Amino acid sequence: MRGGRREGAGRKPGVKSTKHVDRMKKVEQVMAAVEASVPNAFEGDAHAFLIAVYKNPEMTLKDRIACAVAAAPFEKPKLAAVEHSGEMKMSHEQAIDELEDGLNGAEHEHAH
């Protein structure tokens, strides 16, 4: 019987594909060429560079802010927009009254 899932078939978890390994070797070659042609080049990636700039007090504030803005999406996820789907069931005053009733009930229970 052919097809379907077979025990032990396929690439094992954590093992990189041949395509990925080849791509990473090419990237390493390009990086080695850049490092050889540019003495004292920054060794980190673009995100590390942005962090190095925005944390450097010797840089201008304008440059630090620009780098912080560029790096922010990689450090903190954006909050998703949430649409309110229903109408409010109680007023703010009613909500406060319910909270106060709950707190008074809790205080009452602790008094016993």
Buried (B, 14 or more C-beta within 10 A) or exposed (E): EEEEEEEEEEEEEEEEEEEEEEEEEEEEEEEEEEEEEEEEEEEEEEEEBBBEBBEEEEBEEEEBEBBBEBBEEEEEEEEEEEEEEEEEEEEEEEEEEEEEEEEEEEEEEEEE
